[in-house]
Amino acid sequence: MILCNITDRKDFMGKLLGSDCFDAFLLGEAVIHTASSYVIDGRINPDFFTKEELEDPEIVPYEYAEWKNIRPFCFDLMKGKRTPTSFQFVLYLKPENMQKVLSRLDSDEDTSFIRYMVMNIKFDVSSLCVTSGISYRTFSVDKQPESLWDHTLKQFLDNKQISYDLPL
């Protein structure tokens, strides 16, 4: 796990909420504190869809909502003259992108024990940070996927020209 302190908050927030920069992710959860508190569970509600819709990968491709579909709602909750007092977003790398990342591992071992590669974005009045993590289906002593995800997340931030510091 790495922790990246975002140094240019305005630029980061513009990319997070106002562009497709993070559209390779699904939303696990959003918690936004403004004048009121809002909690968005990103898990798809199967009761909302017909059986046919649930089986159609064009309509319901993932277990969680795509960030690109929830982003406008989060932006609407946060826009205005006042900065939120805090927020947290838990984003999961889409499965097809996760498989691309995992294909770079040196071993041929089964990686089905990995559920999601996670990016946590947390803001409070003193800091804005991004942390990496892995959600496992079962326990594993193999730390190669974590190291790979840490490295990939730093590459992602660098490629998107997001400035950050790594604490000592």
C-alpha positions in Angstrom: 0.0 0.0 0.0 1.2 3.5 -0.8 -0.1 6.8 0.3 0.2 9.8 -2.2 -0.4 13.3 -0.9 -1.9 15.3 -3.7 -0.1 18.6 -4.0 -2.3 20.4 -6.5 -5.9 19.9 -5.2 -7.6 22.1 -7.7 -6.1 20.2 -10.7 -6.8 16.8 -9.1 -10.5 17.7 -8.4 -10.9 19.0 -11.9 -9.6 15.7 -13.3 -11.6 13.6 -10.8 -15.0 15.3 -11.2 -14.8 17.1 -14.5 -13.0 14.8 -16.9 -12.9 11.1 -18.0 -9.5 10.8 -16.2 -10.8 8.2 -13.7 -13.3 6.4 -16.0 -11.3 3.2 -15.8 -12.8 2.7 -12.3 -16.0 1.6 -10.7 -17.4 3.3 -7.6 -17.4 1.2 -4.5 -18.6 3.9 -2.2 -18.7 7.7 -1.9 -19.1 9.6 1.3 -19.4 13.4 1.0 -19.8 15.8 3.9 -21.1 19.3 3.0 -24.1 21.0 4.7 -25.4 17.4 4.9 -23.8 14.1 4.7 -24.3 11.8 1.6 -23.4 8.2 1.3 -23.5 6.5 -2.1 -23.2 2.7 -2.3 -21.9 2.0 -5.7 -23.1 -1.6 -5.7 -25.7 -2.2 -8.5 -29.2 -2.8 -7.1 -30.4 -6.0 -8.8 -34.0 -5.4 -7.8 -34.1 -2.4 -10.1 -33.4 -4.4 -13.2 -35.3 -7.2 -15.0 -33.7 -10.6 -15.2 -33.0 -10.0 -18.8 -31.3 -6.7 -18.1 -29.2 -8.2 -15.4 -28.0 -10.9 -17.9 -27.2 -8.3 -20.6 -23.5 -7.1 -20.1 -24.3 -4.0 -22.1 -26.9 -2.9 -19.5 -25.3 -4.2 -16.3 -21.6 -4.9 -17.1 -20.3 -4.8 -13.5 -21.2 -5.5 -9.9 -20.6 -1.8 -9.1 -21.5 1.4 -11.0 -19.1 2.9 -13.4 -17.4 6.0 -12.0 -18.3 7.9 -15.2 -22.0 7.4 -14.5 -21.9 8.5 -10.9 -19.3 11.3 -11.3 -21.9 14.0 -12.3 -24.0 13.3 -9.1 -20.9 13.6 -6.9 -20.0 16.9 -8.7 -23.5 18.3 -8.1 -23.2 17.4 -4.4 -19.8 19.2 -4.1 -20.1 22.2 -6.3 -20.7 25.6 -4.9 -18.8 28.4 -3.1 -17.9 26.2 -0.1 -15.5 23.3 0.0 -16.9 20.1 1.4 -15.6 19.5 5.0 -14.5 16.0 3.9 -15.1 13.3 1.4 -14.0 9.8 0.5 -14.2 7.8 -2.7 -13.5 4.1 -2.9 -12.7 3.3 -6.6 -12.2 -0.2 -8.0 -10.2 -0.7 -11.2 -12.5 -2.3 -13.8 -11.9 -6.1 -14.0 -10.7 -6.0 -17.6 -8.1 -3.3 -16.7 -7.2 -5.3 -13.6 -6.4 -8.3 -15.7 -4.2 -6.2 -17.9 -2.2 -5.1 -14.8 -2.0 -8.6 -13.4 -0.8 -10.0 -16.8 2.5 -8.1 -16.0 3.3 -10.3 -13.0 6.4 -12.4 -13.3 4.7 -15.6 -12.2 2.1 -17.8 -14.0 0.2 -18.3 -10.7 -3.6 -18.0 -10.5 -4.6 -14.5 -9.5 -8.3 -15.3 -9.0 -7.9 -14.6 -5.3 -7.8 -10.9 -6.1 -11.2 -9.3 -6.1 -10.3 -5.7 -6.8 -7.4 -3.3 -7.1 -8.6 -0.3 -5.0 -7.9 3.4 -5.0 -9.0 5.3 -2.0 -9.3 9.1 -2.3 -9.7 10.9 0.9 -10.1 14.6 1.6 -10.4 16.6 4.8 -9.5 20.2 5.6 -5.8 19.4 6.0 -5.1 16.9 3.2 -6.1 15.2 0.0 -4.5 11.8 -0.5 -4.8 8.7 -2.6 -4.0 5.3 -1.3 -3.7 2.0 -3.0 -5.0 -1.4 -1.8 -6.1 -4.8 -2.9 -9.4 -6.5 -2.0 -8.8 -10.2 -1.7 -11.3 -13.1 -2.1 -9.2 -15.2 0.2 -6.0 -14.8 2.2 -2.8 -14.8 0.3 0.9 -14.4 1.4 1.8 -13.3 -2.2 2.6 -9.6 -2.0 3.6 -9.3 -5.7 0.1 -8.0 -6.8 0.2 -5.3 -4.1 3.7 -4.1 -5.3 2.5 -4.2 -8.9 -0.6 -2.2 -8.1 1.4 0.4 -6.1 3.7 0.8 -9.0 0.8 1.0 -11.5 -1.1 3.5 -9.4 2.0 5.8 -9.3 2.3 5.4 -13.1 -1.3 6.3 -13.5 -0.9 9.5 -11.5 2.2 10.4 -13.4 0.6 9.7 -16.8 -2.4 11.9 -15.9 0.0 14.6 -14.7 -1.3 14.5 -11.1 1.2 16.0 -8.7 1.8 14.2 -5.5 4.3 13.6 -2.7 5.1 10.3 -1.0 5.6 10.7 2.7 8.8 9.3 4.2 
